[in-house]
């Protein structure tokens, strides 16, 4: 279930200080240890799998445009984070070509994606 997956992401961060610390440091653009980089990369891979599932649910007609707008804004916000390019270079091959193209479009449009 898509909503449950989003909740699980939030709970993962809220309930695991190690993951939260790694993700916050990465989001702030801080230097992090190799171990924290691996933790953050694995976590982001899981997040982006959920985001890809949301994308396909929308494409298959399971979301209205207004519902998709919130999911899309969340994906766009993640794409705009300082760590994203480093993560995506190594991990984009794990995702469908269509989703990779969608993410590339969000990245090329910059901050306007977060609110549109």
N, C-alpha and C positions, 0 to 999 in steps of 0.2 A: 504494500500500500504506500502510495507516494507521500501522503501526509505523515504517516508513521515514520517513514525514512527520514524526513526532515526533522521530526521530533528526535529521532535517535541521534542525528548529527548534533543537535543542540545539547542533548543529554551527555553525549560523549565528551564534549568540551566542558560542560558544567561539572561532571563527576570525575574527571581525570586531570588532576593538576599538572601532571607531566606533559600531557598533550596540549593542554591550554597554554602552558608556559612556552612550549616550542612554537605553537601557532602565533601567539602574541608577539614573540620576539621576531619571528619571520615577517609578520604583518607590519611591524614597525621598521623593518629594514635593518635590524640589528644583526651583528655577527652572531652566529650560533654554532654550537659544536656539531661535529659530524653526526653524532648520535641523535641530536635534536633535529638535524636536517632530515635524517632518515625517518624519524617519527612524524615530522611535519609532512614529508612527501607521501608517506603511506596514508596519512590521514586525508590529505588533499585528494589522493587517488580515490579514496572512498567517497569523499564529498562529490567529486566530479562524476563518479558513477551514478550517484543519486541524481545529480543535475542532468546527466544524459537521459536517465529514465524519465525525468520530468519533461525534458524536451520531446522525447518520443510519445509520451502520454498526450502532450499538446498536439503534436503532429497527427496523432491518431484520433483526435477529436474529443479527448476525455476532459479537456479544460475549455472553458469559455475564454474569450480574449481577456476579459477583466481578471479572471483568476490567473491566467498565464502571465499577465503583466507583473504580478508580485513575484512569481517564480523567476521570471526573466530578469527582473531588477536584482534579485539576490545573486543570480549567476553573474550578471554584469558587474556587480560590486566586487565579487571575488576575482573576476578577470582584471579589475583595475588595481588590485593590490600589488605592492612593490615586488613581492616574491613570485608573482604569477609566471612571468616569462621563463625564469630558471626552471620552475616546476614543469611547465607545459612543454618545453623543448624535449625533455626526457620522457614525458608520459603521454603525449598526445596519440602515440601509436596504439595505446590501449583502448581507444574509443573509435566509434564509427566515423567514417569519412564525413558524413552529413553533420554530425555533431561538431567535429573539428572545424568544419567550414563555418558553422554557426558561431562558435567561439571566436574564430578569426574575425568574423564580422563585428562581434562585440568589442574585441580588442582594438580594431581599426577605428571604431567610432568614438572611443574614449569615454569621458565621464558623462556624456549625454545619455548613455544607456541606463544609468542608475535610476533616472527618473522617468524614462520613456518606455 
